Amino acid sequence: MFDTIVVATDGSESVERAVEVALDLARRFDAEVHALSVVDESEISSSPEEIRDELREGLRENGQNAVADVAARATHDVVTAVREGRPANEIAAYARKVDADAVATGTRGRHGENRFLIGSVAERVVRTCPVPVLTVRQLEGQGAEAAST
């Protein structure tokens, strides 16, 4: 049923459980896992021009660390990718490119406090992705939510 699963990650604590669930699903179905991180082009373009290159490099490095973390936690090989663009668009395009059967993502990312139920990127992925999207929220008492209680 699931041959290819894309895990969208930004490396934030709120994505931890989504990574766990996606890797468990992949183990159960012996599915190939793709870990994808997207450098948000709007963060770069809205920053002062003199720091854009440095910011881009820092965000790419964070993305590389995020996908490497997914690969390190997996029991078999993981294909990793870091792209730049609008996160929801890039996630949907990547899912089409690799012929994914599902995309897993957290409900909140680095900017999660801006939305009540589901983060804006996760919401756009659900609306635009051509394959089923598994949204996984961080449980209370875990990660970033624990720090705010």
URZI-V636985 format. One line per field, one symbol per residue. phi: phi as a letter, one per 30 degrees, with the letter a starting at -180 (. if undefined). burial: I if it has 9 or more other ideal C-beta (glycine too) atoms within 8 Angstrom, else O. Layout:
BEGIN
phi=???
burial=???
END
This chain:
BEGIN
phi=.ccbbccdbcidddcedddeddddddddchcdcccbbbddddddddceedcedddeddddddddddddddddddcbebdcabbbldedddddddedechdcabcaddbcdcdddbdcbdddedddedcddbecccbcdddjchddddcc
burial=OIOIIIIIIIIIOIIIIIIIIIIOIIOOIOIOIIIIIIIIIOIIOOIOOOOIOOIIOOIIOIIIIIIIIIIOOIOOOIIIIIIIIIIIIIIIOIIIOIOIIIIIIIIIIOOIOOIOOIIOIIIIIIOOIOIOIIIIOIOOOIIIIIOOO
END
